[in-house]
Amino acid sequence: MGSVDSVFAGSIPDVYDEFLVPLIFESYARDLATRVAALRPERVLETAAGSGVVTRALAPLLKPSARFVVTDLNPPMLERAKKRQGTDRRIAWQPADALALPFEGGSFDAVLCQFGVMFFPDRAAGFAEARRVLRPGGVFVFNTWDRIAVNEFADEVVKAASRLYPDNPPRFLDRTPHGYHDRDAIAADLRAAGFSDFEIETRADVSRAESPRIPAVAYCQGTPMRNELKALGADLEHVTSVAAEAVAARFGRGAVESRIQGHIVTARAP
């Protein structure tokens, strides 16, 4: 993983939340929130919360007595999430590294992570931390994107940018968000972390946007791909326009839709 891959700063959190969240994250957030709420947990921890799309989906489903701790490694993303959420006394906001959680063992009934484990420099260590802070029988629920080829808007944007920079293509999307898709590798990391009771479900969905430019802006300007492009000295608006044209050529010039696909993992602490 490159050093720029986990940097969500500057304008990225705002563009991410405005464009990328409705494009690909909202439907999976509702799915994850429904799964966690069905457990009727009293103590919930969210790691790598980003701009809070799962937090917003889950909070209304939790019991009035629930305690919900929301964390992220990037303070700008967490601030965006807190601002979007509004006042809820059940929620505590705390910057935290998912690989070194500042909580006592057995503190939570459920730990959830929406499309964050791909950014963990050591996934097994991150999973072990989730297991450590879960009570016996507690549940760790997370999702991760499938390979980029079946997440078609992202695939087109990467291909378009790579044609502009063939000698040093920006590969953040392929390398990190879509770089942890092998189900056997996920299972091996879960076992290494001490989980033996888990399921991995693959879930397909549809990503929709009002125009081809929206996916182009979302990926080129609302993810650390922006950092890669800046390092190349790229004209960000030009790359975005080229990516938008690539999306239009494949999916049309009006409202567009494409396939997205991810894995949902449910693991129970021993």
C-alpha positions as CSV (number, residue, x, y, z in Angstrom):
1,M,0.0,0.0,0.0
2,G,1.4,3.4,-1.0
3,S,1.9,6.1,1.6
4,V,-0.7,8.3,0.0
5,D,-3.4,5.6,0.1
6,S,-4.7,6.4,3.6
7,V,-4.5,10.2,3.4
8,F,-8.0,11.6,3.3
9,A,-7.4,15.3,3.9
10,G,-7.8,18.7,2.2
11,S,-10.9,18.7,0.0
12,I,-11.1,14.9,-0.2
13,P,-13.5,14.4,2.7
14,D,-16.1,16.8,1.3
15,V,-15.9,15.5,-2.3
16,Y,-15.9,11.9,-1.0
17,D,-19.1,12.5,1.0
18,E,-20.9,14.5,-1.6
19,F,-20.1,12.3,-4.6
20,L,-18.7,8.9,-3.7
21,V,-21.0,8.1,-0.7
22,P,-24.3,8.2,-2.7
23,L,-22.6,6.6,-5.7
24,I,-21.3,3.3,-4.1
25,F,-21.5,3.4,-0.3
26,E,-25.1,4.1,0.8
27,S,-26.7,0.8,-0.2
28,Y,-24.0,-1.3,1.5
29,A,-24.2,1.0,4.5
30,R,-27.9,0.2,4.9
31,D,-27.1,-3.5,4.5
32,L,-24.4,-3.4,7.2
33,A,-26.6,-1.3,9.6
34,T,-29.5,-3.8,9.2
35,R,-27.2,-6.7,10.0
36,V,-25.8,-5.1,13.1
37,A,-29.1,-3.7,14.4
38,A,-30.6,-7.3,14.1
39,L,-28.2,-8.3,16.9
40,R,-29.7,-5.7,19.2
41,P,-26.4,-4.8,20.7
42,E,-26.0,-2.5,23.7
43,R,-22.3,-1.6,23.0
44,V,-21.2,-0.9,19.4
45,L,-17.8,0.1,18.0
46,E,-17.4,1.4,14.4
47,T,-13.8,1.6,13.1
48,A,-12.7,3.4,9.9
49,A,-16.0,5.3,9.9
50,G,-15.0,7.7,7.2
51,S,-17.6,10.4,6.7
52,G,-20.2,8.5,8.7
53,V,-22.5,6.9,6.1
54,V,-22.9,3.7,8.3
55,T,-23.2,5.8,11.4
56,R,-26.1,7.7,9.9
57,A,-27.8,4.4,8.8
58,L,-27.2,2.5,12.1
59,A,-27.9,5.1,14.8
60,P,-31.7,5.3,14.2
61,L,-31.9,1.5,14.4
62,L,-30.1,1.1,17.8
63,K,-31.9,1.0,21.1
64,P,-32.2,4.2,23.2
65,S,-29.9,2.6,25.8
66,A,-27.2,1.7,23.3
67,R,-23.7,3.1,23.5
68,F,-22.1,3.7,20.0
69,V,-18.4,4.6,19.7
70,V,-17.5,5.9,16.3
71,T,-13.8,6.0,15.3
72,D,-11.6,6.8,12.3
73,L,-7.8,7.3,11.8
74,N,-8.4,10.5,9.9
75,P,-9.7,13.4,12.1
76,P,-11.0,15.4,9.0
77,M,-13.2,12.5,8.0
78,L,-14.4,12.0,11.6
79,E,-15.2,15.7,11.8
80,R,-17.2,15.5,8.6
81,A,-19.1,12.5,10.0
82,K,-19.8,14.2,13.3
83,K,-21.1,17.4,11.6
84,R,-23.4,15.3,9.4
85,Q,-24.8,13.2,12.2
86,G,-26.1,15.9,14.5
87,T,-26.7,15.6,18.2
88,D,-27.1,12.0,19.6
89,R,-26.0,11.4,23.2
90,R,-25.6,7.7,22.5
91,I,-22.7,8.4,20.1
92,A,-19.1,9.1,21.2
93,W,-16.6,10.3,18.5
94,Q,-13.0,9.3,18.9
95,P,-10.0,9.3,16.6
96,A,-8.5,5.8,16.8
97,D,-6.3,3.4,14.9
98,A,-8.2,0.2,14.2
99,L,-4.9,-1.7,14.7
100,A,-4.3,-0.3,18.2
101,L,-7.8,0.3,19.6
102,P,-7.8,2.3,22.9
103,F,-10.4,0.1,24.6
104,E,-10.4,-2.6,27.1
105,G,-10.9,-6.2,26.1
106,G,-14.5,-7.4,25.9
107,S,-15.9,-3.9,25.8
108,F,-18.3,-4.3,22.9
109,D,-21.1,-6.5,21.6
110,A,-20.5,-5.6,18.0
111,V,-17.7,-4.1,16.0
112,L,-18.4,-3.0,12.4
113,C,-16.2,-1.6,9.7
114,Q,-17.5,-0.3,6.3
115,F,-15.0,-0.7,3.5
116,G,-12.1,0.1,5.8
117,V,-10.2,-3.2,6.2
118,M,-8.5,-2.8,2.8
119,F,-6.6,0.2,4.3
120,F,-5.2,-1.8,7.2
121,P,-1.5,-2.3,6.8
122,D,-1.9,-5.7,8.7
123,R,-5.4,-7.1,8.3
124,A,-4.9,-10.0,10.6
125,A,-3.7,-7.6,13.3
126,G,-6.7,-5.4,12.7
127,F,-9.1,-8.4,12.9
128,A,-7.3,-9.5,16.1
129,E,-8.0,-6.1,17.7
130,A,-11.6,-6.3,16.8
131,R,-11.8,-9.8,18.4
132,R,-9.9,-8.5,21.5
133,V,-12.5,-5.7,22.2
134,L,-15.5,-8.0,21.6
135,R,-17.1,-9.8,24.4
136,P,-17.3,-13.7,24.0
137,G,-19.9,-14.3,21.4
138,G,-19.8,-10.7,20.1
139,V,-19.9,-10.1,16.3
140,F,-17.5,-8.4,13.9
141,V,-19.2,-7.3,10.7
142,F,-17.3,-5.7,7.8
143,N,-17.3,-5.4,4.1
144,T,-14.7,-5.1,1.4
145,W,-14.9,-4.5,-2.3
146,D,-14.6,-7.3,-4.8
147,R,-12.1,-7.0,-7.7
148,I,-12.1,-3.8,-9.7
149,A,-13.3,-5.5,-12.9
150,V,-16.8,-6.1,-11.4
151,N,-16.9,-2.5,-10.0
152,E,-17.3,-0.9,-13.4
153,F,-17.2,2.8,-12.8
154,A,-14.0,2.5,-10.9
155,D,-12.5,0.3,-13.5
156,E,-13.3,2.8,-16.3
157,V,-11.8,5.7,-14.4
158,V,-8.6,3.8,-13.6
159,K,-8.2,2.7,-17.3
160,A,-8.8,6.3,-18.5
161,A,-6.2,7.8,-16.1
162,S,-3.7,5.0,-16.9
163,R,-3.9,5.8,-20.6
164,L,-2.9,9.4,-19.8
165,Y,0.0,8.2,-17.6
166,P,1.1,4.9,-19.0
167,D,4.6,5.1,-17.5
168,N,3.3,5.7,-14.0
169,P,-0.4,4.9,-13.9
170,P,-2.3,6.0,-10.8
171,R,-3.4,2.6,-9.3
172,F,-4.8,3.6,-5.9
173,L,-8.3,2.2,-6.7
174,D,-7.0,-1.1,-8.0
175,R,-4.3,-1.4,-5.4
176,T,-6.2,-0.6,-2.2
177,P,-10.0,-0.3,-2.3
178,H,-10.2,-3.3,-4.7
179,G,-6.9,-4.9,-3.6
180,Y,-8.4,-7.2,-0.9
181,H,-11.0,-9.2,-2.7
182,D,-9.7,-12.8,-2.5
183,R,-12.1,-14.7,-0.2
184,D,-9.5,-17.3,0.7
185,A,-7.1,-14.5,1.8
186,I,-9.8,-12.9,3.9
187,A,-10.6,-16.3,5.5
188,A,-6.9,-16.9,6.3
189,D,-6.6,-13.5,8.0
190,L,-9.7,-14.2,10.1
191,R,-8.3,-17.5,11.2
192,A,-4.9,-15.9,12.0
193,A,-6.8,-13.4,14.1
194,G,-8.5,-16.1,16.2
195,F,-11.9,-16.2,14.4
196,S,-13.1,-19.7,13.5
197,D,-16.9,-19.0,13.1
198,F,-17.5,-16.7,10.2
199,E,-19.3,-16.3,6.9
200,I,-18.3,-14.5,3.7
201,E,-21.2,-13.4,1.5
202,T,-20.7,-11.8,-2.0
203,R,-23.3,-9.1,-2.7
204,A,-23.8,-7.4,-6.1
205,D,-25.6,-4.1,-6.5
206,V,-26.1,-1.2,-9.0
207,S,-24.3,2.1,-8.8
208,R,-26.3,5.0,-10.4
209,A,-25.4,8.6,-11.2
210,E,-27.2,11.5,-13.0
211,S,-24.3,12.0,-15.4
212,P,-20.9,10.4,-16.4
213,R,-19.1,13.2,-14.7
214,I,-20.2,12.2,-11.2
215,P,-18.2,8.9,-11.1
216,A,-15.2,10.7,-12.6
217,V,-15.3,13.5,-9.9
218,A,-16.0,10.9,-7.2
219,Y,-12.9,8.8,-7.9
220,C,-10.5,11.3,-9.3
221,Q,-11.1,14.0,-6.7
222,G,-12.8,12.3,-3.7
223,T,-10.3,9.5,-3.0
224,P,-6.5,9.4,-2.5
225,M,-6.2,8.9,-6.3
226,R,-6.2,12.7,-6.2
227,N,-3.0,12.6,-4.2
228,E,-1.4,10.3,-6.9
229,L,-2.5,12.7,-9.6
230,K,-1.1,15.7,-7.8
231,A,2.2,13.9,-7.4
232,L,2.3,13.3,-11.1
233,G,1.7,17.1,-11.7
234,A,-1.6,16.2,-13.4
235,D,-4.2,18.8,-14.4
236,L,-6.9,17.4,-12.1
237,E,-9.8,18.8,-14.1
238,H,-8.4,17.4,-17.4
239,V,-8.0,13.9,-15.9
240,T,-11.6,14.2,-14.5
241,S,-12.9,15.2,-18.0
242,V,-11.1,12.3,-19.7
243,A,-12.5,9.9,-17.1
244,A,-16.0,11.3,-17.6
245,E,-15.7,10.8,-21.3
246,A,-14.6,7.2,-20.8
247,V,-17.6,6.5,-18.5
248,A,-19.9,8.1,-21.1
249,A,-18.5,6.1,-23.9
250,R,-19.3,2.8,-22.1
251,F,-22.5,3.7,-20.2
252,G,-24.1,6.6,-22.0
253,R,-24.2,10.4,-21.8
254,G,-27.3,10.8,-19.6
255,A,-28.0,9.1,-16.4
256,V,-25.7,6.1,-16.0
257,E,-25.5,2.9,-14.0
258,S,-23.0,0.1,-13.6
259,R,-22.4,-3.0,-11.5
260,I,-20.7,-2.8,-8.1
261,Q,-19.9,-5.8,-5.9
262,G,-18.5,-6.5,-2.5
263,H,-18.0,-9.1,0.2
264,I,-19.8,-9.0,3.6
265,V,-18.2,-10.8,6.4
266,T,-19.8,-11.8,9.7
267,A,-17.4,-13.2,12.3
268,R,-18.2,-14.3,15.9
269,A,-15.7,-14.0,18.7
270,P,-15.0,-17.2,20.6
